[in-house]
Amino acid sequence: MALQEIEARPTVTGKASSGRVDRLRVDKFAARRVELAEAALEALGELGYARTSLREIAQKSEFTHGVLHYYFTDKVDLICCCVRHYKAKCVTRYDQVTATAPTREALLEGFLAKLGETMSTEAPMHRLWCDLRSQALFEDVFRDDVIAIDKSLEDMIWRIASRYAELGGKAPSMPRGPLYSVFDGLFQKHLLRHLAGDADAIPQMLDDVRRLLPLIA
């Protein structure tokens, strides 16, 4: 490479370099928070909000209390990060079904399969979400996060119902808010039964959704 070409390249000023380093530090910090939140999910799902602290979460995970306290202000910060991360993954999981199903029947069966799987294998995470949403009725610190997560779930259900209706040349017969409330209430009802040890809870939920979705979309 010629010397002239090297000299012609723009140089990075100290200010620009510092800004890039700061952004990298912020990105690494955020990525580390997500990594720790992922690792803490199991402990949080087991303990719930009221019965846990950063120290108790640390005792049930591979991380020290000092590490968790460095990356999270308190348990509220950690719990909100955990639930945001988990629910974001849930939305992506259902969006894959919505995007790839070629028929109404395929979409319904794909939706039911994911719905049954998530209740069967991830019930503690859903219990944690219900716990957090209940706490938001009493504590302002949770409300913005809960409202944002709730909106993302509402949008997810709307995408499923809209696509299901579209594949049949129809439109949903309910607005998105009430439609989400129906599915959310149904899921919570059967989640409680499942957590109580009712072996029929998941099959009954799937039967209810199988009958319900064609009626409203």
VMD Tcl script that draws the C-alpha trace (Angstrom):
set ca {
  {0.00 0.00 0.00}
  {1.37 3.40 -0.96}
  {2.32 5.89 1.70}
  {-0.01 8.42 0.09}
  {-2.95 6.04 0.51}
  {-2.17 5.59 4.17}
  {-1.89 9.31 4.72}
  {-5.16 9.91 2.85}
  {-7.15 7.79 5.28}
  {-9.17 9.84 7.77}
  {-7.81 9.67 11.26}
  {-9.94 8.98 14.30}
  {-9.95 11.88 16.67}
  {-9.56 11.36 20.35}
  {-13.19 12.43 20.90}
  {-14.57 10.02 18.30}
  {-12.42 7.18 19.62}
  {-13.56 7.89 23.15}
  {-17.20 7.88 22.04}
  {-16.77 4.50 20.34}
  {-15.10 3.04 23.42}
  {-17.96 4.35 25.58}
  {-20.52 2.72 23.29}
  {-18.63 -0.57 23.39}
  {-18.57 -0.43 27.17}
  {-22.32 0.25 27.28}
  {-23.02 -2.61 24.84}
  {-20.84 -5.03 26.82}
  {-22.49 -3.96 30.07}
  {-25.97 -4.49 28.57}
  {-24.97 -7.87 27.13}
  {-23.61 -8.94 30.51}
  {-26.87 -7.90 32.19}
  {-28.82 -10.11 29.78}
  {-26.43 -13.01 30.38}
  {-26.86 -12.71 34.15}
  {-30.62 -12.31 33.82}
  {-30.78 -15.48 31.73}
  {-28.86 -17.37 34.41}
  {-31.05 -15.98 37.21}
  {-34.37 -16.86 35.57}
  {-34.61 -20.32 37.07}
  {-33.99 -19.07 40.61}
  {-36.47 -16.23 40.17}
  {-39.10 -18.55 38.75}
  {-38.71 -20.79 41.79}
  {-38.61 -18.05 44.43}
  {-40.93 -15.38 43.03}
  {-40.80 -11.68 43.81}
  {-41.82 -11.51 47.45}
  {-39.56 -14.30 48.71}
  {-36.32 -13.30 47.02}
  {-33.39 -10.90 47.21}
  {-30.20 -10.47 45.20}
  {-28.35 -12.47 47.83}
  {-30.82 -15.36 47.66}
  {-30.68 -15.33 43.85}
  {-26.87 -15.45 44.04}
  {-27.04 -18.44 46.38}
  {-29.12 -20.35 43.83}
  {-26.96 -19.40 40.85}
  {-23.28 -19.54 39.92}
  {-22.77 -15.81 40.46}
  {-21.77 -13.97 43.60}
  {-23.91 -11.35 45.29}
  {-21.26 -8.76 44.46}
  {-21.45 -9.50 40.72}
  {-25.24 -9.23 40.66}
  {-25.15 -6.03 42.69}
  {-22.60 -4.52 40.28}
  {-24.82 -5.08 37.25}
  {-28.23 -4.53 38.86}
  {-29.30 -1.77 41.21}
  {-31.57 -4.08 43.20}
  {-33.82 -7.09 42.76}
  {-36.45 -4.96 40.99}
  {-33.92 -4.07 38.32}
  {-32.90 -7.72 37.93}
  {-36.46 -9.08 37.85}
  {-37.58 -6.54 35.25}
  {-34.57 -7.36 33.10}
  {-35.27 -11.10 33.41}
  {-38.93 -10.86 32.49}
  {-38.32 -8.44 29.60}
  {-35.72 -10.83 28.19}
  {-37.88 -13.92 28.62}
  {-41.03 -12.40 27.14}
  {-39.06 -11.03 24.17}
  {-37.98 -14.61 23.41}
  {-41.58 -15.82 23.72}
  {-42.78 -13.27 21.18}
  {-40.10 -14.36 18.70}
  {-41.06 -18.01 19.16}
  {-44.69 -17.38 18.20}
  {-43.77 -15.03 15.37}
  {-41.91 -17.89 13.69}
  {-45.12 -19.91 13.63}
  {-47.12 -16.97 12.28}
  {-44.62 -16.26 9.51}
  {-44.19 -19.82 8.25}
  {-47.64 -21.46 8.51}
  {-49.14 -21.84 4.99}
  {-52.72 -22.63 6.09}
  {-55.14 -21.88 8.91}
  {-54.84 -25.45 10.14}
  {-51.04 -25.30 10.17}
  {-51.08 -21.99 12.03}
  {-53.52 -23.26 14.63}
  {-51.59 -26.48 15.22}
  {-48.27 -24.62 15.41}
  {-49.72 -22.12 17.87}
  {-51.18 -24.88 20.03}
  {-47.89 -26.81 20.03}
  {-45.93 -23.77 21.25}
  {-48.63 -22.88 23.77}
  {-48.63 -26.35 25.31}
  {-44.83 -26.53 25.29}
  {-44.33 -23.21 27.04}
  {-46.79 -24.03 29.82}
  {-45.33 -27.49 30.29}
  {-41.65 -26.50 30.39}
  {-41.65 -22.87 31.48}
  {-44.48 -22.54 33.99}
  {-42.21 -20.92 36.65}
  {-41.34 -18.12 34.19}
  {-45.01 -17.44 33.49}
  {-45.69 -17.49 37.24}
  {-42.97 -14.87 37.68}
  {-44.60 -12.70 35.01}
  {-47.97 -12.98 36.77}
  {-46.26 -12.09 40.04}
  {-44.61 -9.03 38.51}
  {-47.85 -7.85 36.92}
  {-49.65 -8.16 40.24}
  {-46.92 -6.17 42.00}
  {-47.33 -3.40 39.41}
  {-50.80 -2.74 40.83}
  {-49.13 -1.64 44.06}
  {-45.62 -0.47 43.14}
  {-44.96 2.28 40.60}
  {-41.46 1.01 39.90}
  {-42.81 -1.97 37.94}
  {-45.51 -0.25 35.91}
  {-43.64 1.02 32.87}
  {-42.00 -2.34 32.28}
  {-45.20 -4.31 32.83}
  {-47.19 -2.05 30.50}
  {-44.52 -2.36 27.79}
  {-44.34 -6.16 28.10}
  {-48.11 -6.47 28.16}
  {-48.31 -4.41 24.97}
  {-45.79 -6.67 23.22}
  {-47.84 -9.74 24.18}
  {-51.04 -8.07 22.99}
  {-49.39 -7.32 19.66}
  {-48.20 -10.93 19.40}
  {-51.69 -12.35 19.92}
  {-53.06 -9.86 17.42}
  {-50.54 -10.96 14.79}
  {-51.53 -14.59 15.30}
  {-55.27 -13.91 15.13}
  {-54.94 -11.51 12.19}
  {-52.88 -13.99 10.18}
  {-55.24 -16.83 11.05}
  {-58.19 -14.74 9.89}
  {-56.36 -13.61 6.74}
  {-55.64 -17.21 5.74}
  {-59.40 -17.78 5.79}
  {-60.26 -14.59 3.95}
  {-61.70 -13.02 7.12}
  {-60.89 -10.41 9.75}
  {-60.83 -10.78 13.55}
  {-64.26 -10.16 15.06}
  {-62.81 -8.50 18.19}
  {-60.50 -5.49 18.73}
  {-56.96 -6.34 19.77}
  {-57.33 -5.32 23.43}
  {-60.35 -7.49 24.28}
  {-58.96 -10.33 22.15}
  {-55.73 -10.34 24.12}
  {-57.63 -10.24 27.40}
  {-59.54 -13.38 26.41}
  {-56.39 -15.35 25.63}
  {-54.47 -13.97 28.60}
  {-57.27 -14.86 31.02}
  {-57.57 -18.34 29.54}
  {-53.83 -18.93 29.84}
  {-53.68 -17.74 33.45}
  {-56.65 -19.90 34.43}
  {-55.04 -23.06 33.11}
  {-51.58 -22.06 34.36}
  {-52.98 -22.03 37.90}
  {-54.50 -25.47 37.38}
  {-51.23 -26.76 35.93}
  {-49.21 -25.42 38.88}
  {-51.71 -27.08 41.21}
  {-50.89 -30.44 39.62}
  {-53.94 -30.85 37.37}
  {-52.84 -33.16 34.53}
  {-55.81 -32.05 32.42}
  {-54.94 -28.35 32.54}
  {-52.81 -28.18 29.38}
  {-55.01 -30.46 27.23}
  {-58.08 -28.50 28.33}
  {-56.40 -25.19 27.50}
  {-55.50 -26.43 24.03}
  {-59.06 -27.67 23.45}
  {-60.42 -24.28 24.56}
  {-58.11 -22.40 22.16}
  {-58.90 -24.83 19.34}
  {-62.59 -23.99 19.70}
  {-62.12 -20.30 20.45}
  {-59.81 -19.08 17.68}
  {-62.11 -20.01 14.76}
  {-64.97 -18.20 16.47}
  {-63.14 -14.87 16.72}
  {-60.91 -15.02 13.63}
}
mol new
graphics top color blue
foreach p $ca { graphics top sphere $p radius 0.5 }
foreach p [lrange $ca 0 end-1] q [lrange $ca 1 end] { graphics top cylinder $p $q radius 0.2 }
display resetview
